[in-house]
Structure formats: C-alpha cells, structure tokens
Amino acid sequence: MATSSSGGEAADATVTADREVVISRVIGASRELVFEAFTRVRHLSRWWGPEGLTTTTRSFEFRVGGTWDFVMHGPDGTDYQEWITWREIVPPARISLLHGESRDDPNAFESVLAFEPAGDETRIVMRTVFPTKELRDEAVEKYHAIEGGEQTLGNLAAYVAELTRNESDLKGTES
C-alpha cells in the first residue's frame, strides 16, 4: 500500500508473512548522509519518532552490542521508555537492531534497515519482525506501527532535506 508522507515523497508499507511489517521510503540525499542521520545521536534526537513525539536520549553507543536508551515523549505528556541494541552495522548499507521497552523486554522486535542507493537519492527499507503474529497485530492496530513508521521516515526525509539545504547555504556563503 502506498501513502503520502510529510516529506511529499511516497512511503510504501506492507504487512508480510504473519509477523512482519515492511516500510520503505525514498529520501533525496546520498545514502552516506541518510546513514549518518540514522546513526549519530545529535541527528536522531532531531527527527526520531512519529509526528508529535519528541525524544530524550539517556545513553547512546553506536557499535555492535551497543545500546540506545531513550524516552519518547507524547504530546499528551505520556513517556514511552525505549531501548535499542545494535546487532549489525555495515556502513552505509545496513543496520540490524533489537527494539523494546527495556534491555530484557521479552516482546522486543527485530528491525533490519537497508540503505539502498537510488541515483542521487536513497531508498531506506525498514523490515520489522515481531516475536508473534499477535504482537505484530497489536503493534499495527493499537499502536499504529505502520503510520508511525511512515511518519518517522517522513521526519527523517524532512530532516535530511534541512541538512542538505543548510549545507548548500553554507557553500553559497563561502564564495
């Protein structure tokens, strides 16, 4: 299914198999820049999460086995404890992670992000696999995982566009 996202580009999302959600989006920047925006805490805190939520990082170590411990703050004041463990990092092509509410969350899900070159742009494909069909269904129906994932990638696209504009502005003032 294709939907429009905040950045104006089309985001594609599908529910495949019985435990998986796949969301993809083309972002108007090199995969090196998109990968950097996804892997540096100074960038992540500026765009991570669905629309209306903000992110506070408690700790961040981007390396295989490292973790990102953070809180997402909802517009209604609700805090969502989050924990990511980085499982595989292949710059600038691929990241694999385990995402839950805490280090030992039995309901944590796995995500693999592929950063694919698409000319001067990058297609990011986020493939998420939940431990059970029921947890996938709950994430989709109760927590709006597809819409939230599309919004998150839309926020990434908008943030990277801002970085690209600022870089162009800086180059314009150097001459």
Accessible surface in RSA format (square Angstrom, percent):
REM  Atomic radii and reference values for relative SASA: ProtOr
REM  Chains: A
REM  Algorithm: Lee & Richards
REM  Probe-radius: 1.40
REM  Slices: 20
REM RES _ NUM      All-atoms   Total-Side   Main-Chain    Non-polar    All polar
REM                ABS   REL    ABS   REL    ABS   REL    ABS   REL    ABS   REL
RES MET A   1   127.56  66.1  86.94  57.5  40.62  96.7  70.91  60.3  56.65  75.1
RES ALA A   2    73.66  67.7  43.30  66.8  30.37  69.1  43.55  61.3  30.12  79.8
RES THR A   3    50.95  36.2  40.97  41.5   9.97  23.8  50.82  68.3   0.12   0.2
RES SER A   4   105.28  89.0  75.20 100.4  30.07  69.3  35.74  76.1  69.53  97.4
RES SER A   5    18.76  15.9   1.90   2.5  16.86  38.8  10.38  22.1   8.38  11.7
RES SER A   6    73.98  62.5  28.05  37.4  45.93 105.8  40.51  86.3  33.47  46.9
RES GLY A   7    31.66  39.0   0.00   N/A  31.66  39.0  10.88  29.9  20.78  46.5
RES GLY A   8    65.87  81.2   0.00   N/A  65.87  81.2  36.42  99.9  29.45  65.9
RES GLU A   9    62.41  35.8  53.96  40.8   8.45  20.1  34.71  67.1  27.70  22.6
RES ALA A  10    63.04  58.0  47.37  73.1  15.68  35.7  48.61  68.5  14.43  38.2
RES ALA A  11     0.00   0.0   0.00   0.0   0.00   0.0   0.00   0.0   0.00   0.0
RES ASP A  12    53.73  37.6  52.57  52.3   1.16   2.7  19.36  45.6  34.37  34.3
RES ALA A  13     0.66   0.6   0.00   0.0   0.66   1.5   0.52   0.7   0.15   0.4
RES THR A  14    57.89  41.2  53.90  54.6   3.99   9.5  51.60  69.3   6.28   9.5
RES VAL A  15    67.35  44.3  38.53  34.9  28.82  69.4  38.53  33.5  28.82  78.2
RES THR A  16    49.80  35.4  44.83  45.4   4.97  11.8  49.80  66.9   0.00   0.0
RES ALA A  17    92.81  85.3  42.53  65.6  50.28 114.4  64.36  90.6  28.45  75.4
RES ASP A  18    72.86  51.0  71.25  70.9   1.61   3.8  23.56  55.4  49.31  49.2
RES ARG A  19    93.92  39.4  93.92  47.9   0.00   0.0  17.58  24.0  76.34  46.3
RES GLU A  20    24.98  14.3  24.98  18.9   0.00   0.0   3.68   7.1  21.30  17.4
RES VAL A  21     5.45   3.6   5.01   4.5   0.43   1.0   5.01   4.4   0.43   1.2
RES VAL A  22    18.37  12.1  17.96  16.3   0.41   1.0  17.96  15.6   0.41   1.1
RES ILE A  23     6.80   3.9   6.80   5.1   0.00   0.0   6.80   4.9   0.00   0.0
RES SER A  24    11.39   9.6  11.27  15.0   0.12   0.3   3.79   8.1   7.59  10.6
RES ARG A  25     0.30   0.1   0.00   0.0   0.30   0.7   0.30   0.4   0.00   0.0
RES VAL A  26    32.64  21.5  32.54  29.5   0.10   0.2  32.54  28.3   0.10   0.3
RES ILE A  27     1.11   0.6   1.11   0.8   0.00   0.0   1.11   0.8   0.00   0.0
RES GLY A  28    43.66  53.8   0.00   N/A  43.66  53.8  20.01  54.9  23.66  53.0
RES ALA A  29     8.72   8.0   1.39   2.1   7.33  16.7   8.72  12.3   0.00   0.0
RES SER A  30    53.34  45.1  43.51  58.1   9.83  22.6  38.31  81.6  15.03  21.1
RES ARG A  31    60.09  25.2  56.97  29.0   3.12   7.4   3.53   4.8  56.56  34.3
RES GLU A  32   105.81  60.8  99.43  75.2   6.38  15.2  58.18 112.5  47.63  38.9
RES LEU A  33    41.51  23.1  38.27  27.4   3.24   8.2  40.98  28.8   0.54   1.4
RES VAL A  34     0.00   0.0   0.00   0.0   0.00   0.0   0.00   0.0   0.00   0.0
RES PHE A  35    14.60   7.3  14.60   9.0   0.00   0.0  14.60   8.9   0.00   0.0
RES GLU A  36    48.72  28.0  46.40  35.1   2.32   5.5   8.96  17.3  39.76  32.5
RES ALA A  37     0.00   0.0   0.00   0.0   0.00   0.0   0.00   0.0   0.00   0.0
RES PHE A  38     2.72   1.4   2.72   1.7   0.00   0.0   2.72   1.7   0.00   0.0
RES THR A  39    11.64   8.3   7.46   7.6   4.19  10.0   0.72   1.0  10.93  16.5
RES ARG A  40   113.08  47.5 110.10  56.1   2.98   7.1  22.43  30.6  90.65  54.9
RES VAL A  41    53.77  35.4  51.50  46.6   2.26   5.5  51.52  44.8   2.25   6.1
RES ARG A  42   142.89  60.0 128.08  65.3  14.81  35.3  69.99  95.7  72.90  44.2
RES HIS A  43    10.35   5.7  10.35   7.2   0.00   0.0  10.08  10.4   0.27   0.3
RES LEU A  44     0.11   0.1   0.11   0.1   0.00   0.0   0.11   0.1   0.00   0.0
RES SER A  45    49.56  41.9  30.86  41.2  18.71  43.1  15.21  32.4  34.35  48.1
RES ARG A  46   148.46  62.3 112.95  57.6  35.51  84.5  39.20  53.6 109.26  66.2
RES TRP A  47     9.08   3.6   1.28   0.6   7.80  18.3   8.03   4.3   1.05   1.7
RES TRP A  48    28.45  11.4  23.12  11.2   5.33  12.5  21.38  11.4   7.08  11.5
RES GLY A  49     1.50   1.8   0.00   N/A   1.50   1.8   1.31   3.6   0.19   0.4
RES PRO A  50    33.27  24.2  32.64  29.8   0.63   2.3  32.64  26.9   0.63   3.9
RES GLU A  51    89.90  51.6  71.78  54.3  18.12  43.1  32.38  62.6  57.52  47.0
RES GLY A  52    53.50  66.0   0.00   N/A  53.50  66.0  32.88  90.2  20.62  46.2
RES LEU A  53    42.12  23.5  26.81  19.2  15.32  38.5  26.81  18.8  15.32  41.2
RES THR A  54    87.13  62.0  82.94  84.1   4.19  10.0  76.33 102.5  10.81  16.3
RES THR A  55    14.81  10.5   0.39   0.4  14.42  34.4   0.32   0.4  14.49  21.9
RES THR A  56    69.78  49.6  66.21  67.1   3.57   8.5  52.10  70.0  17.69  26.7
RES THR A  57    41.62  29.6  15.90  16.1  25.72  61.3  15.90  21.4  25.72  38.9
RES ARG A  58   127.85  53.7  91.10  46.4  36.75  87.5  57.67  78.8  70.18  42.5
RES SER A  59    55.74  47.1  48.07  64.1   7.67  17.7  46.80  99.7   8.94  12.5
RES PHE A  60    50.24  25.1  17.51  10.8  32.73  85.2  17.51  10.6  32.73  93.7
RES GLU A  61    86.09  49.4  82.25  62.2   3.84   9.1  33.78  65.3  52.32  42.7
RES PHE A  62    53.79  26.9  27.18  16.8  26.61  69.3  27.18  16.5  26.61  76.2
RES ARG A  63   119.93  50.4 115.83  59.0   4.10   9.8  56.90  77.8  63.03  38.2
RES VAL A  64    85.92  56.5  72.79  65.9  13.13  31.6  72.79  63.2  13.13  35.6
RES GLY A  65    43.57  53.7   0.00   N/A  43.57  53.7  26.33  72.2  17.24  38.6
RES GLY A  66     0.16   0.2   0.00   N/A   0.16   0.2   0.16   0.4   0.00   0.0
RES THR A  67    18.98  13.5  18.58  18.8   0.40   1.0   4.52   6.1  14.46  21.9
RES TRP A  68     0.28   0.1   0.28   0.1   0.00   0.0   0.28   0.1   0.00   0.0
RES ASP A  69    23.29  16.3  23.29  23.2   0.00   0.0   0.04   0.1  23.25  23.2
RES PHE A  70     0.00   0.0   0.00   0.0   0.00   0.0   0.00   0.0   0.00   0.0
RES VAL A  71    11.49   7.6  11.49  10.4   0.00   0.0  11.49  10.0   0.00   0.0
RES MET A  72    18.38   9.5  18.38  12.2   0.00   0.0  13.64  11.6   4.74   6.3
RES HIS A  73    53.54  29.3  51.65  35.9   1.90   4.9  43.63  45.0   9.91  11.5
RES GLY A  74     8.66  10.7   0.00   N/A   8.66  10.7   1.50   4.1   7.15  16.0
RES PRO A  75   113.61  82.8  69.79  63.6  43.82 159.3  81.53  67.3  32.08 199.4
RES ASP A  76   114.45  80.2  73.49  73.1  40.96  96.9  50.96 119.9  63.49  63.3
RES GLY A  77    61.36  75.7   0.00   N/A  61.36  75.7  37.32 102.4  24.04  53.8
RES THR A  78    57.52  40.9  49.22  49.9   8.29  19.8  38.08  51.1  19.44  29.4
RES ASP A  79    76.23  53.4  54.05  53.8  22.18  52.5  10.14  23.9  66.09  65.9
RES TYR A  80    90.31  42.2  86.40  49.2   3.91  10.2  59.57  44.8  30.74  37.9
RES GLN A  81    76.64  42.9  71.90  52.5   4.74  11.3  44.45  94.6  32.19  24.4
RES GLU A  82    28.64  16.4  27.91  21.1   0.72   1.7   0.99   1.9  27.64  22.6
RES TRP A  83    35.52  14.3  35.39  17.1   0.12   0.3  35.39  18.9   0.12   0.2
RES ILE A  84     0.35   0.2   0.35   0.3   0.00   0.0   0.35   0.2   0.00   0.0
RES THR A  85    33.51  23.8  33.51  34.0   0.00   0.0  25.62  34.4   7.88  11.9
RES TRP A  86     0.97   0.4   0.57   0.3   0.40   0.9   0.57   0.3   0.40   0.6
RES ARG A  87   111.24  46.7  90.79  46.3  20.44  48.7  24.40  33.4  86.84  52.6
RES GLU A  88    59.75  34.3  58.71  44.4   1.04   2.5  26.09  50.5  33.66  27.5
RES ILE A  89    32.91  18.7  13.75  10.2  19.16  46.2  13.75   9.9  19.16  52.0
RES VAL A  90    66.01  43.4  64.80  58.7   1.21   2.9  66.01  57.4   0.00   0.0
RES PRO A  91    91.07  66.4  71.41  65.1  19.66  71.5  71.41  59.0  19.66 122.2
RES PRO A  92    30.77  22.4  30.77  28.0   0.00   0.0  30.77  25.4   0.00   0.0
RES ALA A  93    31.16  28.7  27.84  43.0   3.33   7.6  27.84  39.2   3.33   8.8
RES ARG A  94    95.64  40.2  95.64  48.8   0.00   0.0  26.65  36.4  68.99  41.8
RES ILE A  95     0.00   0.0   0.00   0.0   0.00   0.0   0.00   0.0   0.00   0.0
RES SER A  96    13.36  11.3  13.36  17.8   0.00   0.0   2.06   4.4  11.30  15.8
RES LEU A  97     4.73   2.6   4.73   3.4   0.00   0.0   4.73   3.3   0.00   0.0
RES LEU A  98    50.17  27.9  48.66  34.8   1.51   3.8  48.66  34.2   1.51   4.1
RES HIS A  99    19.99  10.9  19.99  13.9   0.00   0.0  13.93  14.4   6.06   7.1
RES GLY A 100     6.92   8.5   0.00   N/A   6.92   8.5   5.13  14.1   1.79   4.0
RES GLU A 101   121.77  69.9 114.02  86.3   7.75  18.5  28.28  54.7  93.50  76.3
RES SER A 102    58.54  49.5  54.44  72.7   4.10   9.4  39.63  84.4  18.91  26.5
RES ARG A 103   150.16  63.0 130.60  66.6  19.56  46.6  46.33  63.3 103.83  62.9
RES ASP A 104   123.23  86.3  99.05  98.6  24.18  57.2  42.79 100.7  80.44  80.2
RES ASP A 105    27.98  19.6  15.89  15.8  12.08  28.6   5.24  12.3  22.73  22.7
RES PRO A 106   118.21  86.2  87.37  79.6  30.84 112.1  99.57  82.2  18.64 115.8
RES ASN A 107    77.16  53.2  69.81  67.5   7.35  17.7  10.27  24.7  66.89  64.6
RES ALA A 108    14.20  13.1   7.00  10.8   7.20  16.4   7.34  10.3   6.86  18.2
RES PHE A 109    50.33  25.2  49.73  30.8   0.60   1.6  50.33  30.5   0.00   0.0
RES GLU A 110    81.98  47.1  81.39  61.6   0.59   1.4   9.67  18.7  72.31  59.0
RES SER A 111     5.40   4.6   5.21   7.0   0.19   0.4   2.12   4.5   3.28   4.6
RES VAL A 112    40.22  26.5  38.90  35.2   1.32   3.2  38.90  33.8   1.32   3.6
RES LEU A 113     1.27   0.7   1.27   0.9   0.00   0.0   1.27   0.9   0.00   0.0
RES ALA A 114    26.89  24.7  26.86  41.4   0.03   0.1  26.86  37.8   0.03   0.1
RES PHE A 115     1.60   0.8   0.00   0.0   1.60   4.2   0.00   0.0   1.60   4.6
RES GLU A 116    72.28  41.5  71.63  54.2   0.65   1.5  28.86  55.8  43.42  35.5
RES PRO A 117    91.29  66.5  69.90  63.7  21.39  77.8  70.34  58.1  20.95 130.2
RES ALA A 118    43.23  39.7  24.95  38.5  18.28  41.6  36.78  51.8   6.45  17.1
RES GLY A 119    77.90  96.1   0.00   N/A  77.90  96.1  44.68 122.6  33.22  74.4
RES ASP A 120   134.57  94.3 115.32 114.8  19.25  45.5  39.10  92.0  95.46  95.2
RES GLU A 121    74.08  42.5  72.44  54.8   1.64   3.9  14.97  28.9  59.11  48.3
RES THR A 122     0.00   0.0   0.00   0.0   0.00   0.0   0.00   0.0   0.00   0.0
RES ARG A 123    75.01  31.5  75.01  38.2   0.00   0.0  19.54  26.7  55.47  33.6
RES ILE A 124     0.00   0.0   0.00   0.0   0.00   0.0   0.00   0.0   0.00   0.0
RES VAL A 125    23.10  15.2  22.62  20.5   0.49   1.2  22.62  19.7   0.49   1.3
RES MET A 126    27.96  14.5  27.45  18.2   0.52   1.2   9.68   8.2  18.29  24.2
RES ARG A 127   102.92  43.2 101.89  51.9   1.03   2.4  29.83  40.8  73.08  44.3
RES THR A 128    14.35  10.2  14.35  14.5   0.00   0.0   5.94   8.0   8.41  12.7
RES VAL A 129    45.69  30.1  43.28  39.2   2.41   5.8  43.28  37.6   2.41   6.5
RES PHE A 130    11.37   5.7  10.89   6.7   0.48   1.2  11.37   6.9   0.00   0.0
RES PRO A 131    53.35  38.9  29.35  26.8  24.00  87.3  37.70  31.1  15.66  97.3
RES THR A 132    55.76  39.7  53.08  53.8   2.68   6.4  53.89  72.4   1.88   2.8
RES LYS A 133    90.23  44.0  87.52  53.7   2.71   6.4  60.26  54.2  29.97  31.9
RES GLU A 134   123.09  70.7 116.63  88.2   6.45  15.4  68.13 131.8  54.96  44.9
RES LEU A 135    38.83  21.6  36.52  26.1   2.30   5.8  36.52  25.7   2.30   6.2
RES ARG A 136    16.08   6.8  16.08   8.2   0.00   0.0   0.00   0.0  16.08   9.7
RES ASP A 137    32.01  22.4  31.32  31.2   0.69   1.6  12.22  28.8  19.79  19.7
RES GLU A 138    70.84  40.7  63.80  48.3   7.04  16.8  25.39  49.1  45.45  37.1
RES ALA A 139    13.98  12.9  13.45  20.7   0.53   1.2  13.61  19.2   0.37   1.0
RES VAL A 140    33.45  22.0  29.17  26.4   4.28  10.3  29.17  25.3   4.28  11.6
RES GLU A 141   127.12  73.0 107.03  81.0  20.09  47.8  46.79  90.5  80.33  65.6
RES LYS A 142   128.78  62.8 106.73  65.5  22.05  52.5  73.27  65.9  55.51  59.1
RES TYR A 143   133.35  62.3 110.66  63.0  22.69  59.0  85.84  64.5  47.51  58.6
RES HIS A 144   101.73  55.6 101.53  70.6   0.20   0.5  69.51  71.6  32.22  37.5
RES ALA A 145    30.15  27.7  17.29  26.7  12.86  29.3  25.68  36.2   4.47  11.8
RES ILE A 146    11.74   6.7  11.74   8.7   0.00   0.0  11.74   8.5   0.00   0.0
RES GLU A 147    84.24  48.4  83.27  63.0   0.97   2.3  42.48  82.2  41.76  34.1
RES GLY A 148    11.38  14.0   0.00   N/A  11.38  14.0  10.94  30.0   0.44   1.0
RES GLY A 149    11.17  13.8   0.00   N/A  11.17  13.8   9.13  25.1   2.04   4.6
RES GLU A 150    13.83   7.9  13.83  10.5   0.00   0.0   3.64   7.0  10.19   8.3
RES GLN A 151    56.92  31.8  55.86  40.8   1.06   2.5  11.33  24.1  45.60  34.6
RES THR A 152    12.93   9.2  12.93  13.1   0.00   0.0   7.85  10.5   5.08   7.7
RES LEU A 153     0.88   0.5   0.88   0.6   0.00   0.0   0.88   0.6   0.00   0.0
RES GLY A 154     0.00   0.0   0.00   N/A   0.00   0.0   0.00   0.0   0.00   0.0
RES ASN A 155    33.02  22.8  29.86  28.9   3.15   7.6   7.79  18.8  25.22  24.4
RES LEU A 156     0.00   0.0   0.00   0.0   0.00   0.0   0.00   0.0   0.00   0.0
RES ALA A 157     5.99   5.5   1.80   2.8   4.19   9.5   2.15   3.0   3.83  10.2
RES ALA A 158    49.61  45.6  40.31  62.2   9.30  21.1  46.15  65.0   3.46   9.2
RES TYR A 159    13.98   6.5  10.54   6.0   3.44   8.9  10.07   7.6   3.91   4.8
RES VAL A 160     0.39   0.3   0.39   0.4   0.00   0.0   0.39   0.3   0.00   0.0
RES ALA A 161    40.42  37.2  34.77  53.7   5.65  12.9  39.48  55.6   0.94   2.5
RES GLU A 162    61.14  35.1  61.14  46.3   0.00   0.0  13.70  26.5  47.44  38.7
RES LEU A 163    39.76  22.1  35.55  25.4   4.21  10.6  35.81  25.1   3.95  10.6
RES THR A 164    51.84  36.9  50.80  51.5   1.04   2.5  51.42  69.1   0.41   0.6
RES ARG A 165   139.86  58.7 137.71  70.2   2.15   5.1  68.57  93.7  71.30  43.2
RES ASN A 166    70.20  48.4  69.18  66.9   1.02   2.5  20.49  49.3  49.71  48.0
RES GLU A 167    90.22  51.8  87.99  66.6   2.23   5.3  23.68  45.8  66.54  54.3
RES SER A 168    65.19  55.1  54.70  73.0  10.50  24.2  31.04  66.1  34.16  47.9
RES ASP A 169    92.03  64.5  84.02  83.6   8.00  18.9  31.30  73.7  60.72  60.6
RES LEU A 170   115.88  64.5 115.66  82.7   0.22   0.6 115.88  81.4   0.00   0.0
RES LYS A 171   128.81  62.8 120.11  73.7   8.69  20.7  75.75  68.2  53.06  56.5
RES GLY A 172    52.90  65.2   0.00   N/A  52.90  65.2  35.42  97.2  17.48  39.2
RES THR A 173   110.41  78.5  78.88  80.0  31.53  75.2  76.53 102.8  33.88  51.2
RES GLU A 174   138.08  79.3 101.49  76.8  36.59  87.1  46.40  89.8  91.68  74.9
RES SER A 175   136.14 115.0  65.70  87.7  70.44 162.3  83.04 176.8  53.10  74.4
END  Absolute sums over single chains surface
CHAIN  1 A     9084.5       7282.6       1801.9       4921.6       4163.0
END  Absolute sums over all chains
TOTAL          9084.5       7282.6       1801.9       4921.6       4163.0
